[in-house]
């Protein structure tokens, strides 16, 4: 277990506000607290936001939850690329 001094914020996802909201919701379902970073830019000028690129909204979690959060993000990517 990490001490409080070892816990940091880790970006686990970057994308549009819509995608970041979905990932944050999936993390909440697993009882992982997540926050948005750079979300003001995505609201003020959403046409300038590239998924995972310039101006992307980032989803941030505690380093204590990063492994579970990465699994949730992987699940998200599997679901959006799943053929119908």
Protein Blocks (a to p, Z undefined) as FASTA:
>chain_A
ZZfklpccddfbdcdfklmmmmmmmmmmnopacddehklmmmmmmmlpcghiahiacddd
dfklmmmmmmmmmmmmmmmmpcZZ
